[in-house]
């Protein structure tokens, strides 16, 4: 573990550091005295062991078993990628617009455009079934930890333990599928604490799901990418569906969150019930430093370069699908950049170091667990292997999105040459695939290869053989254009001659891209194999670390997110930003100010029916913030109060929330952003005239 002084020097800080949104001088921070926060590992509590006593102590209310049961049964998993909830006794389901867009498009009729115009079923008969859409309700939970660990511990080697665990999962699933109370359920095994605990979950799956209401895309994503991960926000990011029973009637359910359009008050406790996707808060400091030093910088440059290439290409292509790709790159870039900035914050990293130090001491002091102290050393050893292989894997991976189609194709030809010697049968199969490939050299291919050469300059050493052959003393742009000009890999006859000539022809080829591939393919394979083996060992050590964490801290520390149902507590609370204070809620007045300030230009434009709002709408709230702990996968989660009422619908976090992958730090401004229940009702009432839906939600 590095000292605080070494951290500062390694990061190359320029004298200013961020501490809870306050800029202070580096010399004023004594990093050795920084302590881990009480909830740095998060507040994503499981329903296996709901935190009733903690809620009582923190919020002075005592939720009983029935409270947690209703919260669990009212929550839903929306397909395989989002969260949702029941919000009426007649099976009405609430989720985000951005979770439901594909579902809406799937049921459009000729001449309709739900993304441009939205959708509202004025009558029950108008609700449209979405093909293949389902929602899952968690109805059964069984702790199988003791059984699983007993089976795992029979293995003498790490490989045997993993094999026994996987076999045990399948055996237990089959056993429970025959139990009367589990019959007909979707059964899933869930691992917590990287193997410290195991549960079996049984889901009631509803396959008849019909769309009821969707606003226009421009309302569901007002502000577009520029406003993404920011606050204040003005998004009506909601959609409503309905579950129907086996008789084709709206499902009657006693488990739902009654709507409370009066919403929330400053300082009020609120709870998110949903399915957070993935966090890495149990990752060691060595693992985080590996991400910070190598993984993140390359990933960010790759995302930015590909986005810029697509933006330039789309100036002439003008394709909506490419626009979606650009948004995906930009969204990912902003997300990873926020995580990367968090990893560069020495205060946040010092908090992780302090937690790890305390955790190690607790393990070492426990006679029954002290043998596990060496787990950290084993993790560090394997992280060093990943470090040594990282650039060869990142730079030389045969992936068209990172290297372009032609250079990737060249690498596949070199792979074919190797296989023709070592595995003729597999080579024969690959040969047919390669002969069917017809590469071209569009401008996008040029942009990708130029970017690849630029990334090689950034991340490889100056005297690297690959770099010398790639550039030949030229700039990345000139070298890439020359390589594409001189390659023959778009010539079908030439490619066929190489494939028919086998290893001899490919090894003798002087094609500039094949010359590069002859260097990159063996280096990639060596690095990939070393990393694969290191990651396999890391998975075993992480499982040991998870068991140690659970043995030391029990359920006082929640496990990392696994897209399993969790409940997260927080407060409606402001934070400081840009030298001012963020309001706890925004209003439609603010949305129209944003529209006018941007002169109505995209992405701050508004649909036509929104251009003449009544005063009652303008005064209504639209979004609000709270200190709840969320991550991707939580999209569509209901925000509820102590009375199990839906007061909002989460849809995003702010920029300060992005380090939340590895540390939860609400004191540093991490906030969840939700659509206000009153804002949804106001829009339905004043703009969409969705009277049937308003009545159902407010009765």
N, C-alpha and C positions, 0 to 999 in steps of 0.2 A: 504494500500500500504506500502511495506517495505522500510525502508531507505536504502541508498547505502551501509552503513557499515554492516547492517544486511544481505544484499545480499552477500557481500564478505564472511562473516562468514558462511552463510548457504551453499555456494558453496564449502567451504573448499579449497580456492585457495592457491597455494603454492608459492605465491609471484610474479608470472608472468602472465600477461594478454595479450590478442591479441587486438591490436588496429590498424585496417587498415593494417594488415600484418606486423606490427612492434611490436616486443616484448618489453614491458616496465614493470617496477616494479609497483606492485599494489599500493604502497603508493604514486606513482607519478600521479595517476589518481584521479581526483576529480569528482567522479561519480555524485554528486549532481549538477555539472555544465554542465553535458553532455546534449546536446539538440537533439531533434528529427531532422532527416534529412528531407529536403524539399520533398523528394519522397520516404520516408520510406514505405508508403502505396502502392507504385508501380507506374507503367506507363502503365497499361493495359487499355488503353482508349477504350470506346465503340464507335461504329458507330452511335449510337442513338444521341450522342452529341460529334461529332468529335472535337478534340482540335486544330482547325485551328489557333486561335489567339496565343496559346501557341507555336505551331510550328513556327509561324512567328516571335515571340519574341525570341525564342531559336535558330533557325537555319536560320533566315533571308530569309525564302521563304514562300510564301503564297499559300498553297494548297486550291483550291476552292472546291465547292460542287462536281463538276465533277471528280476531283482528288480522293476524298474519295469514290465516287460512283464506279469509275473504280477499285480502290483498293479492295472494298467490293465484287464486282461482279467477279473479277478475282480470289478471294480466294475461297476455298472449304473446306468442312468438309469431311474427308475420313472415310466412314462408321460411326461407333459410337465411335471411339477411337483415331483418328489422324486428322491432318490438311493436306491440299494439295493446289494446285493452277493450273490454266490454264497457260501454258507457250508457246502456239502457237495458231494461228488462226484456226487450225484444231483440236481443242479439246485435245491437248496433255496435260497430267496432270503430275505434279511432286510431289513426296512425298518421305519419307525416305524408305530405304531398310527394316529397322526394323518394319515399318508399313505394309509392303507389303509381308512379307515372307509367311504368310499363304495363301495369294492370289496366289502367284507363285506356291506353292506346289499343290494348288487345280486344276491347269490346266496342270500339268505334264503328259506326256504320258509314256507308259511303257518303261522302260530303261533310262528315263531322270532323272536328278537330278539337279534342279535349284539351290539348296543351294550349291552344290559342284561346279557346272560348270557355273552358271548364265544363262541368257536367253536374246536373242536379236532377234526381228522379222525383218529380212532383207527386207521383203516386207510387204505391208499393209495387204495382205491376211494372213500373218503369225501371226498377232496379235490375241491373244486368249481371248475370253470372260471369265470373272471370275464369276462363279455362285454366286448369292446373294450379290455381291459387288455393292455398290452404292456410289455416292458422292452427297453432298447437296450444293447448291448455295443460299446464303441469298439474296433474291430479294425484300422482303417487310419488313418494320419495322413500327410498330404502337405503340405509347405511350399510355398505358391504366392505367397509375398511378392514375389519379384522380378518374376514375371509380372504380378501385379496392379498393382504400382506403375508398371511400364513402361506399362501400358495407361492407368492413371489420369493419368500425367504427359503423355499426349498431348493431354489436354484443356487448352484455353487459359483457360477460366473455371472457377470453382468448380462451377458447375452442370454443365458438360460433364464435369468430373472425376467427379462423382457419378454421372452418367448412364453414363459409360464403365465405372465400377466395377461398377454393378449389372448391366450387360449382360455384362461379363466373367465375373461369378459364374455366370450362367446358361449361358454358353458352356462354361465349364470343367466345370460339373456334367454337362452333356450328354456332353461328351467322356469323362469318367471313367466314366460309366454304361455305356459301350461297352467299357471295358477289362476283360479277363477276371478279374483279381483284385479288381475293384470291382463286378462284376455282382451284382445282387440286394441290394446294400447300400443303406441309407438314407444319402444323401449330404447333408452340411451344410457350408456355408462358414462359417468362424469368423474374426472380426476381433479382433485383440488390439492393445492400446495405441492404441485408436481409429483403427486403420489403419496402425500402425507395423509390424505383421506380419499375415499372412493364412495360414490353413491350411484344408485340405479334410479333413473327418472322414468316415469310412465306418463306419456302425453295422450290426451284425448285430441284426436285430429278431426277438424271440421273441413270438409272438402267443398261444400257449397257456400261460396263466399261471393257476394254481389256488391258492386259499386253503387253507392248512394249519392255521394257528393264529392266533387273535386273542384277547387278554384282553378283559375288560369295559372299556367306555369309562371307567368310574370309576377303573380301575387305570391305563389309558393316559393319563389326564389328572387324576390325583389332585391335589387342591388347586385345580383349575380356574383361572379368571382371576386370583384374588388371588395365587396362587403363580407365575403365568406370569412368565418372565424373572427369577426369583429363585433363590437358593440359600441353604441346603441344599434339595434336592428329593428327592421320593420317588415317582418315576414309573416304571411298567413300560410305557414307550411303545415297544412292539415289536409286530411282526406277522411271520408267516412265510408264504411262498408257495412254489410249486414251478413251475419251467419244464418243459414237456413238449416232446419233439421232434416231428418231422413224422409219426412213426409212432404217436403217442399214448402214448409211453413216457416216464418221467422222463428228462430230459436228462442224459447223462453228460458231465461236464466235469472237466478236470484243473486248471482255474483256479478256485480258491475259497479263501476265508480260513478255515482250520481254527479252530474255536472253542477258546479258552483260558479256561476258567471260573475259573482261579486269578487271572486279571485282572492288575492293575497295581500297581506299587510307587511310592512317593513319589520323585519325581525321575526316573522312567523316561521315555525318549523314546517318544512315540506319534505316529501319523500318521493323518490323516483323508483318505480318498479319496472324493471326491464332486463334486457339481455346484453350486457356489455361484452364486446367481442373479444378483445385481447389486450392485456397489459403485460409489462415486463418489470414489475416492481421488485420481484425477488432476484432479478439479475444482479450479479456481483459488481463491485466497482470496476474490476478488471474487464468484465464484459461490456459495461457501459463505456469505458474508455476506448475499447476496441471499436465500438459503434461510432463514438465521437471522432476518433482520429482517422478512421479508414472508411467505414461503411457509409456514414452520412455524407461526408464531402463528395465522394464519387456519385452517390445516389442523387444528390442535389444538382450536381453539374449535368448529369445525364438527363434528369427530368427537365431542367431548364433548356438545355440544348435541343432536345427533341421537340419541346413546345415551340421554340423559336423557329425550328425548321418547318414544322407543320403550319405555323402562322404565315410564314413566307409562301409556302406551297399553296395555301388556301386562298391567297390573294387572287389567284387565277382559277383554282378548282372550285371555290365557293360551295363547299360541301357541308351539309349539316352534320353528317357523321364525323367529318374531320373536326368540326367545331366541338363536338362532344369529346373527341380525343384530346383536343387542346385543353378543354376545361378539366378533364381528368388529370392531365399532366400538371396543370396549374394548381389544382386542388391538392394533389399529392405533394407538390413542391412546397406549398404554404404549410401543409401539415408537418412534413418532415423538417422544414426549416425551423418551425416552432419547437419541435423536439430537439433539434440540433442546438439551437440557442440555449435551451434549458440545460443541455449537457455541457455547454461551455460556461454556464454560470457557476463560478466556484463556490458560491454559498449553497446552491442546491446540491452540488456534488459533495460538499463538506458534510451536508446532512446525511447523504447516503453513506459516506465514510463512517460517520459517527454511529449510524445504525449498525453497520457491518461490524464495527469494532465491539459494540455492546453485545451483539448476537454471538460473536466469536467467544467473548469472555464467558457468556452464559453457558455455552456448549463446553468450553474447557473446564468450567467449574463443576459440571455435572458428571459424576463418576460413570453413570450409565450411558452418557452421550459423548464423553470426551474423545472417544476413538474417531468420532466424526469430524474432529477439528481439521484433519488433513483434507477434507472435501474441498476447501477453498484452494489449497495448493494444487490439487488435481484439476480444478476448473481453470486455474491460471495457466497450468502447463498446456492445456488444450487450446486455450485462447491464444497463446503464443503461436501455436501451429496455424490457427486461423489467420493470425496477423501475417505470418510469413507467406501464406498462400493467397491472401486476399486480392492483391493487385493482378496477379495472373488470372484469377477467376473472373474478376470484374472486367478487366480490359479484354481478355481473350475468349470470353464465353461466346460460343457460336449462336448468337441471338440477333435476328434481323433488326430488332428495335434498337439495339445498341451498336451494331457494326454494319448494318445494311445487308441487303439480301445477297449481293454478289460475294462479299468477303465471307459471309456465313456459308454460302454455297461452296466456296473454295475450301473452307475448313472441312466441310462434309466430304468433299472429294479426297482430301488427305486422310480423313478417318476411314473412308472406303479402302484406300490403299493399304492402310495398316490392317484392316479386317480381312482383306483378301489373303493376307499371310497367316493371320491368327485364327480367323473364324470365317472360312469360305461360305458357309451356309448363310450367315448373317450378311456377309458382303453381297451375296447374290440378291437378297431381298432389298438391300439398300440401293443396289445398282438400278433396279427398276424404278424406284422412287426418284433417284437423281436424274434418270433419263427423261422422266415425265416433267421435270421442272423447267420452266421457260423464263429465266430472269431477264429483266430489262434494266435500262439505266435512265430512269426519270430524274427530274431535278431533286426529288426527295431523296433518292439514293445518293446523289452527290452531297447533299446536306448532311446525311447521316454519316457518310465516310469522313467528311471533313471534321465533323464533331468528334468522331472516334479518334482521329489522329490528334486532335487538340487535347482530348482527354488522356491519350497516351503520353503526350508531352507533360501534362500536369502530374500524372501519378506514377510514371516509370522513371527510373534513373536516366540521366543524360546519356550514359554510355551503354544503355540497354540495347542488345542486338536487335530486338524487334523494332525499336525506335529508329535505329540506324537504317535498317532495310526499308522501313515504311517511308521515311522522309528523304533519305538520300541527300541530306543537306538542304532541302527545300523547306518552305513553310508548309504547315498542315494543309492549307487550301490548295496550293500548287501541287503538292505531292499527291493529294487525293484525286484531283482532276487528271493528273498525268496517269495515275494507276487505272482510272476508269477509261481513259482514252486508249490505253495500250492493252487492256485485258481482252481476252478472246472468249470469256465465259458466257457471252451472249450469243456466241456462234455455236449452233446446235451440232454441226458436224465436228467442230473441234472438241466439244465436250464429249461427244460419243467416242471420238478417237481416244480420249483419255480413259474413259470408262472401259472401253474394249481392250485398251493396252494395259490396264490394271496398274499395279504398283510401279512397274518399271516406267511407264509413260508419265504417271503423275509425279514421280520422284525426279524425272528428268525435265519436267516442264519449267520454262523460264517465264511463264505468265506472272506478272507482278503480284497479283492477289494470291496465287498459289504459293509463290515464294514466301509471302507473309504467313500463309496458313501452315506451311511446313514448320515454321517457328512456333506459332501460337497453339496449334492443336496439341502437341505433346506436353507443352507447358500447362495448358488448361487441364488436360487429363490428369497430370501429376498433382496439380493443385486441387482439383475436384475430388480425387480419391483421398488425398490427405485430409481435406476439409470434411468429407463425408464421414470418415472414420473418427475424426476429432469431435464432430457434432454428435455422433452416436455415443461416444464416451461422455460428452457433456450432458446429454439427456439423462444418462444414468446418474451422474453426479448432481444434476439439478434435482432429480427425484430424491436423492439422499438429503440435499439441502432443504427441500420442502418438508420432508419428514422431521428434520431437526427443528425447523421453524415451528411446525405444529406442536412438537414435543415441548418446546420451550414456551411458546406464547399461546398455544391453544387457539381458540376462536376469537381471542381479543384482537388478532390481526386477521383481516379477511384474506382469502386466497386471491391470486391473480384472476382476472377476467377470463372466462372460457366460453362465452356466448351461452351461459347458463343463467337462469333467473336469479336476480339479485334485488335487494332493496337498499337504497342509498339515502341517508339522511342529510339535511342541510338547512340553511336559513335563507330567507329572502334578505339579501344584504348587498349594499353598494360596495364599490371599491374605487381606488384612486387611479386615474389614468390621464396622460397628457396634461398633467398639471391641474386637473380638475377632478370632479367627482361624478361617477356614472350614476344616472338615475336608476332606481330599481325597476322602473317600468317605462315603456315608450307608448306613445299614442298615435292614432291615425293623423293627428295634426302634424306630428313629426314626419310621418311618411310623406305627406303632401309637401312639407317643406323640402324634403330630400328631392322629391319630384321636381318642384319648381326651381330649386337651386341647380339642378342638373339640366334645366330647360327641357325636361321630359325626354331626354335622350336615353337610349338603352345603355346599361341595364336598369336605369331608374325610371323607365317609362311605365305607364299604367294602361290597362285595358280601357276601352271606350266607356264601358258602363260605370267605371270608377271616377270619371272626370267631373261629375257634379254631385259631390257628397253632401248629405244633410248634416246639420250641426251636431246632432246626436251621435253620429258616427265619428266625427272629428274628435270629440271629447273622450271616446272610448279607448281603453288600453289595447295594445296589440301584442307586445312582447314583454317579458320580465326576466330578471336574473336571480340566481340563487347559488349557494355554495355546495350544491350536490356534486357527487363524484360520478362522472360519466365518461364514456369512451365510445368509439365507433361500434355499432350494434345496438346501442341505446336509442338510436333514432326511432321515433314513434312511441317512446315510453311515456306513460301518463305521469304527470306531476300531481300528487295527491296531498291532502292535509290530514290532520289527526282524525277527522271524521270519515276518512276513506272517500272523500269527495274529490273529483277531478277538478283541479284549479288551473291546469295548464297541460301543455304537450311539449316535451323537450324536442329541440331540433338541431342544436349546435352548442359548441363551447366558444369562448372568446380566445383571442390569441394567447393569453396567459394560461389557458388550459392545455395548450399543446404539449408541454413537458409532462402532462399527466400520464403518458405511457409508462414513465419510470418513477414518477414521484407525484403525490397528490399534495398540492400546496395552495390551499385557498387563501392563506395569509399573503401570498404573492400575487393575488388577483385572479386566481383560477375561478371562473364562473360558468355555470350552465345557463343556456338561454332557452326559454320556453315561449311558445305561443300562449297568450293569456286566454283562459276560458271565456272571459267576457268579450274579448276581441273576436273570437270565433262566432259567438252568438250575434254580436253587432254586425259583422259582415253578412251573415246569413239573413238577418232581419232587414237591414237597410239596403243592401246591394243585390243579393241573390233572391230575395223574397222567398226564402226556403222555409216557409211557415210550418210545414209538416215536421221538418227536422228540428226547428226551434222548439216547437211544442213538445216533441218527444224528449229532447234534452233537458228541458226546464220544468217538466211536470212533476 
